[in-house]
Amino acid sequence: MKKIIALLAIMLLFASSAAYAEHTNDASYIYDFWGNANNSMGAFELSSVIDNTNMPEDISIKGINDIYVHNGRISLIDTAQNRLNVFTETYEFVTSVKIVREPSGKIVVSEDTGKQMILNGPEGVYATDEYIYIADTGNERIIILDANTFAYVREITRPENMVGVTLFKPSKIAVDESGRMFVVVKNSTEGIVELNEDGSFSCYFGVNSPKVNIIDYLWKSMASAEQRAKMSKVYAPAFSNVQTDNEGFVYAVTLDTASENMVFRMNSKGENVIRLFGYSEQLGDLVTPTNTEQSRFADIAVSDYGVYALLDTAKGRVFIYNFDGNLLSIFGGSGDIKGTFKEPTSIAWQGDSLIVGDARLSSAYVFTPTDFGKLILEAEKRYNAGDFEAAAQLQLEVIDMNANYDHAYVSIGKNLLMEDEYEEAMVYFSLGNDKTYYSKAYAGYRNIQIQRNFIWFAIVFLLFVVWILRGEYQYNKRQRQLEEL
């Protein structure tokens, strides 16, 4: 009986520990080649919180729906309070904008409505060196402020030349270096709205394709025109957020699991050219018999060196990938414990740190990289800059900290492959379970072995030819002798 009680106590202890680990920020994991979720060292840890303690007494935060960081300044959109709140890089309050004013301090009167310009349900923000762009969703407009004085510059309402049936309710916005605006319009099925620098309509950009249901497709192919007219139409899923990178590509995500793709990196033609060279082409949590809930991405943050972070609102997790689509780390979760979220809505890079906004908790959480995370990010920076040898050396340090980190083995193998060290590269690709690059290394190794041992291959081949010719000669000789008899 004592043994049974002791065994039950141990089982309860492990169960409680597992439950705790599953809901804390320390419960970092990563997927291996076989799709198993293995525990991993945490790459990020909670370091700071931006909440009402950072605000003046007369202003409070009720919800955070978008975050953008530029030149050290942090811009937060509070949809519930109809405010843009701005902080320094050390999270000190700078200003809050609810009523839009001219440089003189006078309240702006909208030319479109004739009313005072007051934010109404804003949902998105983007900043450049010169301007701050606010997606003033409730008022169906984009407001542009001066980035230094926060004074009114101009407003953009629905362009006169805009086509389609989409209502102009801007929800999220991103701007490229030429001043073009990429706007996610609420519930739009026509794609991202691209506006020229002057606010005129350019085109719908990057239409999202729905998943094809084979049964519905076959049924519609056999139905008559009258029957098809009565069937429900399938619309393109809407985007949930948009971002631009320093190379001019447009990143976008969607919350709609009916979408064929959940994450996009679009070129100037609106084609999705995202690189998915990791173990799986499915970003986020893998859907398995034990995990049937697909990730739904509320936001994406893109670094200057190609690493991007995806915010999964389904389970409150952050997935970090490099430019090639290799999974680097996962952290976060849904819950009430420190480092978890209730309703995560937005994410942004602040240097190598990540800021995650939570609408329900009315806070923005700052996660800084651990020693392990610093090594991972620095290795990606070096690799992105073309310093492959330095990146490989850093990956060796990563392996010293976590021997089960497959991506480090593959990165080292790639560096060895570029240096024509094929045999050693094969070892690292094998440890990293990368069959594609292992085959490339093996092909190089095989070619070198053939070159080095060509003389022996030639001798063996010549001996084989001599043996064949000798056999033919003896056979023909015997045949002639038989004919003579």
N, C-alpha and C positions, 0 to 999 in steps of 0.2 A: 504493500500500500504506500509506503514511504517513497519507493522508487517511482510509482505511478504519479504521485503528487509532485515529486521533483521534476519528472518529465513534463507534466502539464505546465508547471511553473516556467520551465525553460521555453516551452512552445509559446506561452503567452508573452514572455519577454521578447522573443524574436518577432512575434506578430506586432507587438506594440512598437518595437524599434523600426520595423518595416513601415508601419503606418506613419510613424513620425518622419522617417526619412522621405517617404513619398510626398509629404506636404511641406517640406522645408526647402530652403534654397540650396542646402547641401546635397539634396538628392539629384545631383547632376548625373546624366547618363548619355550614352551615345550608342548608335546602332552599329552592329558589326556586319560582316559580309553576308551572314545567313539571316539577317533581319532581327537578330536578338538585341534587346535593350540591355546593355551592360553598364554597370556602375562606372563612373569616371570621376576624376578629380574635378572639383568646381573651378570653372574658368572665370566666374564673376561672383562678387559678393556685395551685399547691400552696404553702402557706406554713408549715404545721406538721404534726407527726405525733404522735399519742398511741399509745405502745407501752410496752414493758417498761422503757424508760428513765424513764418517768413513775411507775413503780410502786415500792413498797418492796421490799427484797431478798427478803423471805419470801413475796411474792405475785407471780405472773406472769400475763400474758394469753396464753391459748391460742387464742382465737377471739372475734370480736365478731359477735353475731347481731342486736342491736337497739340503737338509739341514741335518746335523747330529751333535749331541752334545754329547761329551764324556769328562769326567774329566774337565768340565768347558769350554773346548774349543769348539768353534762353527766353523764347516766346511761348507762352501757354495760352490756349484758348479755353475759356470757361463758358460753356454753352448755357449752363443753368443761370449764371449771373450776367450773361451777355457782355463778357469782358475779354479783353486782351491784357494779360499780365506779363510784364517783362522783368527779368532778373539778370544780375551779373553772373559771370562764370563761377563766382563763389556763393551764388544763390541769395544775394542781397536784392531786396526789392528796388526796382528802378521807377516803374510807372504802371498805371492801369488805365486802359482806354475803354470807355463805354459810350461816352458822348464824343463825337468827332468834332474837332475844332480846327479853325484856321490858324496860321502862324500868329495872328494877333490875339488869339484866345477866344474869338467869337465862334459861337456854335454854327456849324455848316448847315445850310438848308439845301436839301437835295433838289437838283434841277429836274429830276424825273418825277418826284412825288410832291414837291413843294413843302415837305415836312422837315423838321429838324433831323439831322443825321444821327441816329442812335442805333447801336448794334442790336440786332434781334436774332437770337438763336445762332450765333456764328459757330461754324464747325471746323474751319480750317485756317491755317496760317503758314506763310512762307516769307522768308527774309533774304534780301540781297544787301550789297554794300550801300545801295541808295534807298531802297524802298522796303516797306512791310506790306504784304498782300494779305488781306483778310477776306475769307469766304463768308460773307454775311448772309447766311442761308435763308433766314426768315424774311429778309427784305429782298431776296432774289437779286443780289448784286455782289460785286467785288469792290472792296474799298482799298485804296492804295494810300499809305501814309509815308511820310518822310522817315527814314530809318534813324535819324539822329534827333529830330525834334518831335516826332510822332504827330506832326501836323498833317492836315488833309492835303492830298495832292490831286486825286481825281477818283471818280467812281466809274465802274463798268456795269451796265445793265445788259439785258438781252440784246445782242447786236442785231441791227436791222436786217443784215444779210444772212442771219443764221437760218438754216434749213432744218427740216425734221419736225417731229412732234414733241420733242423733249422740252419740258418746262425748264427754264433757266434758274435752277436752284443750286448754286455752287456749294459743294460740300467740302471738297479738298482741292488744293491748288499747288502746283509746282511751276517753276519758271526756269528756263534755260539761259545760257549766257547771252543769247541774242535778244532776250526779252520776251520770247514766245511763252504764252501761258498754257498750261495743260490742266484742265479743270475737270474734276469728277463731279458731274451733276447728279443730284440725288435721284435714285431710281431710274437712271437713264439706261436704255437698252441699245442705244445707238453708238456707244463708245465714249471715249474721253473727248471732251470738247477742246479743240486747239484754237486759241485766239492769237492774233498777231499782236505785236507790241502796242499798237494803237487801240487795241480792244475789239477790232473787227474779227468776224468769224473766218477761220481758215478752213477747217475740216473736222470731221469726226475721226479720231485717231485710235487705232488698235482695237477693233471690234472683238469682243470676247465671244468665243464659240461654246455652245452648250454641248453636253455629252449626248451622244447619239443612242437612242433607245432602239435596238434592233427590231423588237416586236412592233413598236409604234411605226417605225419606218416601213416594215413589210406590210402592215395593215393599211397605211396611207397609200402605198404604192398600188394596192389592189382596190382601193375604194374609188367610187365615182366622184365626179367634180362636186356634186351636191353633198355627198357625205363628207368630203374633205372640207367643204365650206363650214360645216357644222362642228367639225372637230376643233378642239382648243389649239391655239397657235403656240409655238415654242419660240420664246424670245431669247435674245442674247442676254446672259447674266450681266448684272451691273458690276462695275468696279467699286471697290471700297476705299482705295487710297492710291495716291500717285506720288512719285518721287523722280528726280533727275540726278544723274551722276556727273562727274567732272569731264566725262568724254562725250556728253550730249545724248546719251541713251536715256530712255524713259522707263522707269520701273513702275509696276503696278501690281496690286493684289486684289483678291476678291473674297468676300465672305460666303459666296454662293457655292455650295458643294455640287450643284448641277453643272458647274463650269467644267469644261474639258481640261483647262489649265487653271491653277490657283495663283501662280506667280509668273510675272512677265518681265522680260527685258527687251524693249522694243527699239528697233532701229528707226531711221528717218522715214521708212516706208510703213511703219506700224507693224512690222513682222516681229514675232516673238523669237529672239535669238539667244535666249537664256541657255547657259551651258550647264548640262546635268551629267557630269562625268563621275559622279560618286557611285556608291553601291546601288542606289535606288534613284529612279527618276521621279519618285514621289517625295515631294518636300513636306516637311512637318512630320507628325507622328505617322508611322506606318499602320495601315489598316490591316488587321489580322483577325482571326476568329475570336481572340480574346480582347481585341481593341477595335470595335466597329465604328467608333466615332472619328470622322475625318477632321483634320485641322481646318480651321476657318481663320483666315488672316485678315486682321483689322488694319495693319500698317506694316511698312517696310522702311528700314533705315539703311542707307548705303554709305560706306566709308570711302575715303579718297584712294584706298588701295584695293578696292574690289570686294572686300568682305561685307556681307550684308546680313542684317538681323531681321527675322520675321516674327511678328507678334501674333501668336495663336490665341484668339479670344475664346475658343471652345474649352481649353483647359488651362488657360493663363500661362502658357509657356513661351519662352523665347528660344528660337532656333537660329543658330549662327552658321553661315556657310561662306566658303571662299568663292572666288570668281568662277572656278570650275564646277561649283555645285557640290563640293565635298563638305560633309557635315563636320563642323569643328567643335560645337558644344551645344548643350541644351540646359536651360535652368528655368527656375520659376515654378509656378503651379497655382492651382486655385485653392484658397483656404483662408484661414484667419491668422496663420502663423507669420512671423516676420519673414519678409522676402517673397510672400505669395500675394495673389491679387484676387479682387472680387469682380471687377469689370474693366479689364485693361483695354485701352482705346488707342494708345499712341506710343510711338517709340522713336528715339532720335539718338544719334551719336553725339557725345561731347568729348572730342579727342578720342581716347580709347575707352572711355566710359559710355555706358548706355543709360538713358533716362526713359523710364516707362511711366506713362500717365494712367491713372485709374479714376474713372468717372465716379464710381460709387464710393470709393474711399477718399475722394477729393484730395488726392495727393499725387505727387510725382516722385518716383523712387529712383535714386541714382545708384547704379551698380558699377563698381570699378573692377578691373581685372585683378585676379589673384596672381601670385608668382607664376603659376602654371598658365594662366590666361595671358600674361604678359609675353611669355615665351611663344605661345601660339600666334599671337597677333604680330609680334616682331618678326617671326619667321615668314608670315604672309607678306609683311611690308617688304622684306628683303627679296622675297621671290618675285613680287610684283615689280620691284625696281630692277630686276635682272641679275641680282647678286645671288645666284643660285648656291654657290659654295657656302656663303654665310648662312643662308636659309637652312641648308642641310646640317650645318654645325649646331644651329639652334634646335633643329628637330632631334638631334642626338640628345640634347639636354631634356627635351620633352619626353623622350623614351626613358631617360633615367628617372623621371618623376612618375611616368605612367607607361609601363611596358606593354599595355594592351591598347595603346593608341595607334590604330592601324594607319591613319593618315600620315603620321610621322615617318613610318617605314616607307610608305609609297613616295613621299617627298624626297627622302634620302635616295631611294632607288632611281628617281627621275634625274637627280643630279649626277649620279654615277653613270646613268645611261648616256647623258650628254657628254661625259668624259670618256666614253667608250670602255668603261669598266663593266663589261657586260656580265661577267660571272658573278661579281659581287652584287651588281644590281639585281640579278635574278634572286639572290638570297633575300634581299630586302622586299622585293615585290612578292615573294612567296610568304614572308612574314606578314605583309600587309594585305594578302589575299587579293592582289590585283592581277587578274588573269590577262587582261589586255596588254599591260606594259610588260608583264612577264614574258609574253609571247614575243614582243618586240626585242627584249633583251636577249632572249634565247636565239632569235634569228641573227642578231649581231654576233653572239657568241659562236654560233654554228659557222657563220661566214669566216670568222677569224680562224677557227680550228681548221677549216678547209684550206685557207691560205697558208697557214703554218705547216700543214702536213700534206701539201699538194704533191710533193715528190713521192711520198709513200702511196697516196691515192693513185698517182700516175703509174708507179711500179706495179701495184696490185692490178690496175686496169690492164696494163700491157701483158702481165703474166696471164691474166684471164683470156685476153685476146689470143696469145700464143697457144694456150691450152685448147681453145676452140679451134684454131687453125690446125693444130697438130691432130686433133681428133678428126677433123674433116679430111686431112691428108691420109690418115691411116684408114679411114672408112673408104675413101675413094680407091686406095691401093688394094684393099681387100676385094672390092667390087671388080676391079680389073683382073685380078688373079682368078676370080670365080668365072669371069667371062672367058678367059683363056682356056680354062679347063672344059 
